[in-house]
Amino acid sequence: MRFLSSAQFIERSRVADEFIAPSAALANRLLADKGLGRLPPCNVSYFIEELHRPDAAIGLHTEGTANIRLNLAWLAHLAQCGTDPEWEVAFVVLHEYAHFVLHLLEVREAGAGVVRHRIEAEHTDFLRRMQRLGWLADPVLRKLLSNHNSIAEEWYCDAFAYWAAGTLPEPHAALFDELLAEVRVFPVA
């Protein structure tokens, strides 16, 4: 008898659809609740990449689109953890969708790099504030301290996901409210 890798098993068994459909729906609902419902909804598909590789990706986005691909090996790992993966999958979907929103903001920005400079300044301010607060900081803010978030754009994407869920504390939530106010009035694509 030939055994399938967990990623191949999850792909063939349609378990991925059971994870993805409710998580994508949650992500789209959170975006609509934040006034971003006029933007294209998240479109989620899959890819397989073994997680033991150091550069393995959990989620990918197609530049300039709302198309997001999730790693089936990561979904298989979540299935084996025995936890409810809906928020974890929705978080990754929102993180990847944030790259799409950033692209929209950059296309419509007044000057070259204005949006990125604001994000980098907020990221720098965040790091300074966290140095002072340390472990007294809000748990969501502590999660934003990962090595992955040492890059301003990745920090923005994770913070965007928490903002969409309504859990990003001030003053960062105010930045996202202001930054994304323009996105709320974009014409339907």
Salt bridges, closest charged atoms under 4 A:
ASP17 OD2 - ARG14 NH1 2.91
GLU49 OE2 - ARG53 NH1 2.74
ASP55 OD1 - ARG53 NH2 3.00
GLU63 OE1 - HIS61 NE2 3.81
GLU63 OE2 - HIS103 ND1 3.33
GLU96 OE1 - HIS61 ND1 3.21
GLU106 OE2 - ARG116 NE 2.36
GLU122 OE2 - HIS172 ND1 2.67
ASP125 OD2 - ARG129 NH2 2.21
GLU153 OE2 - HIS99 ND1 2.72
GLU153 OE1 - ARG116 NH1 2.69
GLU154 OE1 - HIS95 NE2 2.80
GLU154 OE2 - HIS99 NE2 3.67
GLU154 OE1 - HIS148 NE2 2.96
ASP158 OD1 - HIS95 ND1 2.62
ASP177 OD1 - ARG184 NH2 3.82
GLU178 OE2 - ARG118 NH2 3.03
